Amino acid sequence: MPAWSADKLLGGPFVVHAGQRSATVVWILKDGEATLGTEPGKADKTAPVLRAEKTSYTGIQPGTTYYYDVLGRDEGRGSFKTAPSGPADFQFVVYGDTRTRHDMHRRVVAAVIKHGIPDFVMHTGDLVANGADSAQWPVFFDIERELLSKTAFFPSLGNHERNDRQFYDFFDVTTPYYSFDWGQAHFIVLNSDIGNVATSQAARESFWSEQVRWLEEDLAKSQKADFRFVTAHHPPITAVARRQGDNPQMTALIPLFEKEHVTAGFFGHDHNYQHYLKNGVHYVITGGGGAPLYDVDTPPAGITQKVISTEHFVSVKVTGKSAHIEAFALDGSVLDRIDLKP
Ligand SMILES: [Fe+2]
């Protein structure tokens, strides 16, 4: 029996970096278990030792469903679609803040599956309560297994990931912010977790100004796309009274979003659903993936379209030159519907 078949699969397989002609399949294995105790030989705490394996495929075909098998056994099998090479109809799902209440996270994933497997999933961050704790990731991957084995995944980094190496390993993240095209839409994923990006104020500021410079260029280059979608963990606007003004670096991006015609931004961090429309840009906060709910006690005047404190997910359907966003509660009822035009 080959050595690898004895390794226990604790995550995946799932696909990241799904492009027109390439994709990476990742799976996470348990190499062993490390114990910690107050006396020699006593195990008060145990943590799995995790190892991410990955394989990248290049030269594959756009707009095609591929089936992979990374272990030569059932649990190593999955499928995904590559990005189309030109305009095409597609649907993606966005949710976030899946940490802490695992039963609720499980219900959110079940609701997404019941709605229909999307072309890809975007996560707005705070996947787990502590990204440095190797015992928490297998729980996340167990809940997500069925969904992630059938679609491609584009996660954003939340503050609860603690900028930990495991996030970068598990999702093969080589650049902290990036963009990609899918059909006639352009997608940007930002790293809004400025608090954990570096220990010195100067390094944090330099990270942020580099990211903003990149964002300005990326948005300027994507003006021909019908739709521009931005995803980040921290919201620029919020109805959660005690958190208003908490993310000035994100709020400062609003004029740029307006100038470069961002269609919609998707954010998390606040555990509820919020939708604002300000100078043509939609701001959707989708943080209802399982974390304890927050009140929506102070909706900003003049721009609020909908705020509701409930678990949910968001689905975006692009059909020809039109698109719409729908927010769904876990019973399948529609919480909000937004029509988008290029
Ligand atoms: Fe957060």
Residues whose N, C-alpha, C, O or C-beta is under 5 A from the ligand:
A	BS01	LIG	D126 G158 N159 H160 H269
